[in-house]
Amino acid sequence: MQSSPPTDQAGDSPVECDVLVIGGGPAGSTVAALLAQKGRHVVLLDKDRHPRFHIGESLLPANLPLFERLGVADEMRAIGIKKRAAEFMSPWHEHKQQFLFADAWDKTMPHAYQVRRSEFDQVLLRRATQLGAHVREGCKVTAVDLEATPERARAQARCDDGRTLAYAPRFVVDASGRDTFLASRFQIKHKNPQHNSVAVYGHFENVRRNEGEDEGNIIIFWFEHGWFWFIPLQDGVTSIGMVTWPYFMKTRGERSLQQFLLDGIGQCPPLAERMAAARLTDVIEATGNYSYSCERNHGRNYVLLGDAYAFIDPVFSSGVMMAMQGSFDAADAIDSWLDHGAEPALQAAALRKLDARLRHGPRTFSWLIYRMTNPVMRDLFMGPRNPFRVKEALLSLLAGDIYGRTPIWTSLRIFKLIYYTSSLVQLPTALRAWRRRQANLRPVDEAAGAR
């Protein structure tokens, strides 16, 4: 996969390039591929070697047109299992609620895919190489000086073969994911004060799935202390993850992560029944400090994309879609920035426009995510109606159709009004839920969730 033209130099002689991309996940690979396709000299450095494990296996219908534009639709079809709907199960309701993507406002995106991220990320990284980006794996960026000269930044990287490389890009893209390379160094990354959760997850065989066309549907299981994801993959493995509040993670005590996850599953009978014969296929992992955002997503000659900018609760599987859409927007903005090297005002205008696009996705999904554990919102989800096309608009949001011209915004505002009105009608319930949420958000020792 790796492209290795004889342009890398060790030591103090930096390689000049138009764009340096830090990270080879969906955001980094996509922006590198698109900029290389535009004729830019792009270097992508990834600390890992692919394929490598990653969570975030559930995609959205809005990913599909991006695959077509990037030229990887056939590869994604080959590695994915069709996801026709998102399903929700609640211990406070007796029925399962299914949201078919075919019922969304725009009927042209009736499904998405569930994918192994090791395969998915490899397809995207290979595409960047095919389109001309210089991709180097096993090479960790260790330092970046964005103001090395008026025209170029300076970056150093250490490869896993011991070499040290230097680059002098005109523009830097931080797509380092949850490493948040630049944001951590700028000290602009902050925990999301409105959403503080921990995830514990693993892959299992012999899990009972839905039958027929519904086999690939994602299922969200609410339980007393958060929610579970249930993501079927193509090879018979199912990804199971528990997203929970830190206070519940604190109750783990001396139990292993595996036992803690299994005990949590035991508190969700519908999921436990599906996993009665399940077998773990790899180690259980945990991720703390789950939701965060950065004070800004760009500067004079850099941009933060995907999880390097913000990460929100994955209940709606929006992360990969927002990372890829942001990369399409960023590729256009960076290309314009490079064209206007002698016109700083035009460069700044291109990045301001990008800023609005990058903020749009997290802001749109977050309103709903912050309220998903509220009983008023659960009731609306478990008994959806379609006055003023609010259900179709909500389905479009769940499908990720929030960047185009689908006219969902008036209906979504009406849905918010319905929620606030229902909260007033059920004021005691809403207040109890608010107080509990505030208690849940209290930070605890993160080491309890990470070790």
C-alpha positions as semicolon CSV with decimal commas, in nm:
position;residue;x (nm);y (nm);z (nm)
1;M;0,000;0,000;0,000
2;Q;0,279;0,238;0,092
3;S;0,406;0,487;-0,162
4;S;0,777;0,555;-0,118
5;P;0,920;0,789;-0,380
6;P;1,281;0,894;-0,315
7;T;1,183;1,229;-0,165
8;D;1,210;1,148;0,207
9;Q;1,520;1,286;0,368
10;A;1,658;1,217;0,710
11;G;1,794;1,473;0,949
12;D;1,769;1,847;0,904
13;S;1,696;1,866;0,530
14;P;1,315;1,894;0,514
15;V;1,108;1,768;0,224
16;E;0,892;2,045;0,084
17;C;0,530;1,960;0,013
18;D;0,201;2,141;-0,027
19;V;0,016;1,961;0,252
20;L;0,123;1,740;0,540
21;V;-0,154;1,519;0,679
22;I;-0,110;1,373;1,028
23;G;-0,306;1,050;1,058
24;G;-0,440;0,784;0,821
25;G;-0,795;0,735;0,947
26;P;-1,106;0,827;0,746
27;A;-1,045;1,203;0,771
28;G;-0,676;1,193;0,686
29;S;-0,701;0,943;0,403
30;T;-0,997;1,120;0,244
31;V;-0,848;1,470;0,249
32;A;-0,512;1,336;0,126
33;A;-0,678;1,151;-0,161
34;L;-0,884;1,450;-0,270
35;L;-0,597;1,699;-0,254
36;A;-0,368;1,463;-0,444
37;Q;-0,641;1,424;-0,704
38;K;-0,638;1,804;-0,740
39;G;-0,267;1,787;-0,824
40;R;-0,127;1,886;-0,485
41;H;0,189;1,732;-0,339
42;V;0,052;1,559;-0,029
43;V;0,241;1,365;0,238
44;L;0,039;1,153;0,483
45;L;0,210;1,013;0,792
46;D;0,041;0,754;1,014
47;K;0,195;0,622;1,333
48;D;0,022;0,284;1,281
49;R;0,060;0,017;1,019
50;H;-0,256;-0,100;0,850
51;P;-0,471;-0,299;0,888
52;R;-0,525;-0,212;1,253
53;F;-0,818;-0,241;1,491
54;H;-1,051;0,052;1,548
55;I;-1,404;0,099;1,673
56;G;-1,664;0,304;1,489
57;E;-1,787;0,028;1,258
58;S;-2,136;0,159;1,184
59;L;-2,172;0,398;0,891
60;L;-2,457;0,622;0,775
61;P;-2,642;0,640;0,442
62;A;-2,483;0,982;0,383
63;N;-2,148;0,804;0,353
64;L;-2,258;0,634;0,030
65;P;-2,245;0,936;-0,204
66;L;-1,905;1,022;-0,057
67;F;-1,780;0,674;-0,147
68;E;-1,902;0,726;-0,502
69;R;-1,725;1,061;-0,531
70;L;-1,406;0,914;-0,390
71;G;-1,418;0,612;-0,620
72;V;-1,437;0,342;-0,351
73;A;-1,805;0,244;-0,366
74;D;-1,737;-0,107;-0,502
75;E;-1,475;-0,178;-0,235
76;M;-1,709;-0,065;0,042
77;R;-1,989;-0,278;-0,096
78;A;-1,756;-0,578;-0,086
79;I;-1,650;-0,539;0,278
80;G;-1,979;-0,419;0,428
81;I;-2,303;-0,571;0,547
82;K;-2,613;-0,368;0,464
83;K;-2,763;-0,163;0,744
84;R;-3,122;-0,079;0,650
85;A;-3,234;0,064;0,981
86;A;-3,144;0,177;1,329
87;E;-3,335;-0,004;1,602
88;F;-3,394;0,103;1,962
89;M;-3,487;-0,116;2,256
90;S;-3,583;0,026;2,594
91;P;-3,648;-0,148;2,927
92;W;-3,919;0,113;2,987
93;H;-4,112;0,011;2,674
94;E;-4,250;-0,325;2,565
95;H;-4,175;-0,294;2,194
96;K;-3,877;-0,245;1,964
97;Q;-3,872;0,070;1,751
98;Q;-3,722;0,047;1,404
99;F;-3,624;0,351;1,196
100;L;-3,593;0,253;0,829
101;F;-3,363;0,482;0,633
102;A;-3,587;0,430;0,329
103;D;-3,854;0,633;0,512
104;A;-3,633;0,941;0,546
105;W;-3,715;1,266;0,365
106;D;-3,475;1,180;0,081
107;K;-3,565;0,827;-0,032
108;T;-3,249;0,778;-0,243
109;M;-3,028;0,658;0,045
110;P;-3,213;0,355;0,185
111;H;-2,920;0,184;0,356
112;A;-2,568;0,216;0,493
113;Y;-2,298;-0,039;0,579
114;Q;-2,149;-0,197;0,887
115;V;-1,776;-0,253;0,832
116;R;-1,466;-0,377;1,005
117;R;-1,269;-0,058;1,048
118;S;-0,940;-0,235;0,981
119;E;-1,064;-0,311;0,628
120;F;-1,248;0,018;0,582
121;D;-0,954;0,237;0,680
122;Q;-0,721;0,031;0,461
123;V;-0,943;0,088;0,156
124;L;-0,936;0,465;0,213
125;L;-0,562;0,474;0,275
126;R;-0,498;0,271;-0,038
127;R;-0,715;0,514;-0,235
128;A;-0,501;0,806;-0,118
129;T;-0,195;0,627;-0,251
130;Q;-0,366;0,546;-0,580
131;L;-0,450;0,912;-0,636
132;G;-0,092;1,022;-0,576
133;A;-0,051;1,099;-0,207
134;H;0,280;0,992;-0,054
135;V;0,163;0,766;0,232
136;R;0,407;0,654;0,498
137;E;0,290;0,416;0,770
138;G;0,468;0,345;1,095
139;C;0,584;0,707;1,107
140;K;0,484;0,921;1,405
141;V;0,489;1,299;1,388
142;T;0,678;1,424;1,693
143;A;0,691;1,801;1,645
144;V;0,534;2,071;1,430
145;D;0,638;2,436;1,408
146;L;0,358;2,611;1,223
147;E;0,550;2,939;1,203
148;A;0,892;2,806;1,101
149;T;0,899;3,050;0,808
150;P;0,639;3,290;0,668
151;E;0,572;3,046;0,384
152;R;0,611;2,701;0,540
153;A;0,565;2,503;0,858
154;R;0,821;2,251;0,976
155;A;0,747;1,898;1,100
156;Q;0,959;1,614;1,232
157;A;0,863;1,249;1,241
158;R;1,015;0,930;1,378
159;C;0,965;0,606;1,186
160;D;0,944;0,266;1,343
161;D;1,262;0,167;1,156
162;G;1,451;0,431;1,355
163;R;1,475;0,702;1,091
164;T;1,392;1,065;1,161
165;L;1,227;1,258;0,878
166;A;1,162;1,628;0,830
167;Y;0,901;1,803;0,616
168;A;0,829;2,163;0,522
169;P;0,462;2,185;0,421
170;R;0,273;2,495;0,324
171;F;-0,032;2,364;0,508
172;V;-0,086;2,109;0,789
173;V;-0,392;1,888;0,841
174;D;-0,427;1,731;1,183
175;A;-0,632;1,414;1,137
176;S;-0,466;1,234;1,427
177;G;-0,796;1,119;1,576
178;R;-0,828;1,095;1,952
179;D;-0,454;1,166;1,982
180;T;-0,552;1,528;1,901
181;F;-0,191;1,611;1,814
182;L;-0,217;1,987;1,764
183;A;-0,505;2,055;2,003
184;S;-0,322;1,883;2,288
185;R;-0,011;2,090;2,223
186;F;-0,214;2,410;2,198
187;Q;-0,407;2,308;2,513
188;I;-0,737;2,383;2,341
189;K;-0,897;2,041;2,388
190;H;-1,163;2,020;2,659
191;K;-1,390;1,750;2,793
192;N;-1,745;1,806;2,686
193;P;-1,914;1,937;3,003
194;Q;-2,254;1,822;2,877
195;H;-2,154;1,465;2,801
196;N;-1,909;1,265;3,011
197;S;-1,909;0,893;2,936
198;V;-1,690;0,583;2,906
199;A;-1,704;0,301;2,650
200;V;-1,618;-0,068;2,708
201;Y;-1,630;-0,286;2,397
202;G;-1,531;-0,605;2,220
203;H;-1,608;-0,844;1,932
204;F;-1,813;-1,160;1,980
205;E;-1,909;-1,467;1,778
206;N;-2,233;-1,670;1,804
207;V;-2,449;-1,370;1,882
208;R;-2,812;-1,402;1,775
209;R;-2,888;-1,139;1,514
210;N;-3,201;-1,030;1,333
211;E;-3,306;-1,247;1,043
212;G;-3,323;-1,175;0,671
213;E;-3,284;-0,819;0,546
214;D;-3,270;-0,687;0,903
215;E;-2,955;-0,884;0,994
216;G;-2,725;-0,586;0,946
217;N;-2,928;-0,332;1,143
218;I;-2,761;-0,155;1,431
219;I;-2,948;-0,195;1,759
220;I;-2,926;0,048;2,049
221;F;-3,018;-0,107;2,385
222;W;-3,088;0,139;2,663
223;F;-3,028;0,021;3,019
224;E;-3,026;0,181;3,361
225;H;-2,671;0,313;3,337
226;G;-2,641;0,415;2,971
227;W;-2,673;0,220;2,647
228;F;-2,520;-0,062;2,439
229;W;-2,436;-0,074;2,071
230;F;-2,497;-0,393;1,872
231;I;-2,324;-0,384;1,531
232;P;-2,328;-0,696;1,308
233;L;-2,021;-0,736;1,086
234;Q;-1,993;-0,927;0,761
235;D;-1,789;-1,221;0,888
236;G;-2,032;-1,332;1,159
237;V;-1,869;-1,124;1,432
238;T;-2,079;-0,871;1,623
239;S;-1,934;-0,559;1,784
240;I;-2,081;-0,499;2,130
241;G;-2,007;-0,186;2,330
242;M;-2,134;-0,039;2,656
243;V;-2,141;0,340;2,685
244;T;-2,195;0,439;3,043
245;W;-2,151;0,715;3,298
246;P;-1,826;0,741;3,495
247;Y;-2,007;0,675;3,824
248;F;-2,106;0,328;3,698
249;M;-1,754;0,262;3,572
250;K;-1,635;0,339;3,923
251;T;-1,831;0,037;4,050
252;R;-1,606;-0,195;3,852
253;G;-1,380;-0,252;4,151
254;E;-1,136;-0,539;4,098
255;R;-1,329;-0,699;3,814
256;S;-1,159;-0,737;3,475
257;L;-1,291;-0,526;3,189
258;Q;-1,430;-0,844;3,034
259;Q;-1,622;-0,939;3,347
260;F;-1,742;-0,582;3,395
261;L;-1,881;-0,572;3,039
262;L;-2,045;-0,914;3,076
263;D;-2,199;-0,810;3,408
264;G;-2,330;-0,493;3,243
265;I;-2,481;-0,699;2,962
266;G;-2,649;-0,909;3,230
267;Q;-2,837;-0,596;3,339
268;C;-2,989;-0,567;2,991
269;P;-3,202;-0,884;2,947
270;P;-3,285;-0,840;2,575
271;L;-2,915;-0,812;2,491
272;A;-2,815;-1,087;2,733
273;E;-3,062;-1,322;2,563
274;R;-2,904;-1,255;2,224
275;M;-2,560;-1,325;2,371
276;A;-2,643;-1,643;2,562
277;A;-2,406;-1,849;2,343
278;A;-2,161;-1,569;2,254
279;R;-1,784;-1,616;2,252
280;L;-1,534;-1,332;2,278
281;T;-1,296;-1,320;1,980
282;D;-1,041;-1,069;2,113
283;V;-0,961;-0,860;2,419
284;I;-1,205;-0,619;2,577
285;E;-1,096;-0,256;2,561
286;A;-1,213;0,065;2,725
287;T;-1,198;0,431;2,632
288;G;-1,243;0,708;2,885
289;N;-1,274;1,085;2,841
290;Y;-1,514;0,993;2,564
291;S;-1,660;1,324;2,447
292;Y;-1,457;1,638;2,391
293;S;-1,423;1,936;2,163
294;C;-1,157;2,192;2,075
295;E;-1,181;2,568;2,105
296;R;-1,108;2,610;1,736
297;N;-1,069;2,392;1,428
298;H;-0,822;2,596;1,224
299;G;-0,552;2,860;1,224
300;R;-0,361;3,050;0,960
301;N;-0,208;2,741;0,796
302;Y;-0,365;2,438;0,959
303;V;-0,697;2,263;1,018
304;L;-0,822;1,997;1,261
305;L;-1,042;1,727;1,106
306;G;-1,255;1,445;1,240
307;D;-1,181;1,328;1,592
308;A;-0,878;1,559;1,606
309;Y;-1,134;1,840;1,635
310;A;-1,426;1,690;1,826
311;F;-1,572;1,359;1,937
312;I;-1,933;1,318;2,044
313;D;-2,122;1,019;2,179
314;P;-2,145;0,756;1,901
315;V;-2,512;0,668;1,958
316;F;-2,602;0,787;1,604
317;S;-2,288;0,652;1,430
318;S;-2,207;0,997;1,298
319;G;-1,830;1,006;1,348
320;V;-1,702;0,858;1,021
321;M;-1,956;1,046;0,812
322;M;-1,868;1,381;0,971
323;A;-1,496;1,307;0,932
324;M;-1,532;1,226;0,563
325;Q;-1,770;1,513;0,484
326;G;-1,540;1,750;0,670
327;S;-1,252;1,621;0,459
328;F;-1,439;1,690;0,134
329;D;-1,508;2,044;0,256
330;A;-1,150;2,084;0,377
331;A;-1,001;1,967;0,049
332;D;-1,183;2,246;-0,136
333;A;-1,087;2,505;0,127
334;I;-0,720;2,402;0,135
335;D;-0,699;2,394;-0,243
336;S;-0,831;2,750;-0,249
337;W;-0,592;2,847;0,032
338;L;-0,296;2,716;-0,167
339;D;-0,411;2,904;-0,477
340;H;-0,419;3,236;-0,291
341;G;-0,077;3,237;-0,129
342;A;-0,032;3,608;-0,197
343;E;-0,381;3,699;-0,073
344;P;-0,410;3,627;0,302
345;A;-0,762;3,773;0,316
346;L;-0,888;3,517;0,064
347;Q;-0,706;3,239;0,246
348;A;-0,870;3,338;0,573
349;A;-1,212;3,358;0,407
350;A;-1,178;3,002;0,274
351;L;-1,100;2,872;0,623
352;R;-1,383;3,070;0,786
353;K;-1,628;2,907;0,547
354;L;-1,481;2,568;0,635
355;D;-1,512;2,650;1,006
356;A;-1,888;2,686;0,975
357;R;-1,917;2,351;0,797
358;L;-1,703;2,168;1,052
359;R;-1,905;2,304;1,343
360;H;-2,238;2,222;1,182
361;G;-2,226;1,844;1,225
362;P;-2,134;1,818;1,595
363;R;-2,376;2,098;1,682
364;T;-2,665;1,933;1,495
365;F;-2,618;1,587;1,646
366;S;-2,532;1,706;1,996
367;W;-2,871;1,857;2,075
368;L;-3,031;1,517;2,034
369;I;-2,748;1,321;2,196
370;Y;-2,759;1,526;2,516
371;R;-3,125;1,432;2,560
372;M;-3,122;1,065;2,452
373;T;-3,127;0,930;2,807
374;N;-3,411;1,161;2,908
375;P;-3,740;0,966;2,949
376;V;-3,931;1,236;2,756
377;M;-3,702;1,191;2,455
378;R;-3,712;0,812;2,488
379;D;-4,091;0,822;2,471
380;L;-4,076;1,032;2,153
381;F;-3,825;0,792;1,997
382;M;-4,019;0,483;2,095
383;G;-4,348;0,623;1,965
384;P;-4,258;0,843;1,668
385;R;-4,524;1,032;1,474
386;N;-4,499;1,232;1,155
387;P;-4,688;1,562;1,190
388;F;-4,525;1,827;0,973
389;R;-4,293;1,545;0,851
390;V;-4,099;1,548;1,178
391;K;-4,034;1,172;1,167
392;E;-3,896;1,198;0,813
393;A;-3,674;1,486;0,920
394;L;-3,553;1,292;1,224
395;L;-3,476;0,994;0,999
396;S;-3,279;1,223;0,769
397;L;-3,077;1,335;1,070
398;L;-3,016;0,971;1,167
399;A;-2,908;0,906;0,808
400;G;-2,658;1,192;0,822
401;D;-2,837;1,395;0,556
402;I;-2,761;1,730;0,716
403;Y;-2,516;1,895;0,475
404;G;-2,715;1,916;0,154
405;R;-3,038;2,079;0,045
406;T;-3,289;1,838;0,197
407;P;-3,538;2,081;0,363
408;I;-3,552;1,919;0,707
409;W;-3,479;2,217;0,930
410;T;-3,830;2,353;0,988
411;S;-3,952;2,005;1,076
412;L;-3,659;1,953;1,315
413;R;-3,743;2,281;1,487
414;I;-4,100;2,157;1,526
415;F;-3,965;1,832;1,674
416;K;-3,768;2,036;1,929
417;L;-4,084;2,229;2,012
418;I;-4,269;1,900;2,064
419;Y;-3,992;1,785;2,297
420;Y;-3,996;2,105;2,504
421;T;-4,377;2,102;2,520
422;S;-4,376;1,737;2,631
423;S;-4,116;1,823;2,895
424;L;-4,344;2,093;3,036
425;V;-4,639;1,854;3,040
426;Q;-4,422;1,597;3,223
427;L;-4,235;1,855;3,427
428;P;-4,169;1,642;3,739
429;T;-4,030;1,360;3,522
430;A;-3,820;1,602;3,319
431;L;-3,678;1,767;3,632
432;R;-3,588;1,433;3,790
433;A;-3,413;1,332;3,468
434;W;-3,224;1,663;3,456
435;R;-3,106;1,627;3,816
436;R;-2,994;1,271;3,755
437;R;-2,807;1,375;3,442
438;Q;-2,625;1,647;3,635
439;A;-2,523;1,386;3,893
440;N;-2,414;1,147;3,619
441;L;-2,191;1,414;3,464
442;R;-1,984;1,455;3,779
443;P;-1,623;1,351;3,701
444;V;-1,466;1,059;3,882
445;D;-1,117;0,909;3,873
446;E;-1,065;0,832;3,504
447;A;-0,811;0,565;3,588
448;A;-1,100;0,346;3,698
449;G;-1,223;0,335;3,339
450;A;-0,896;0,316;3,152
451;R;-0,685;0,052;3,318
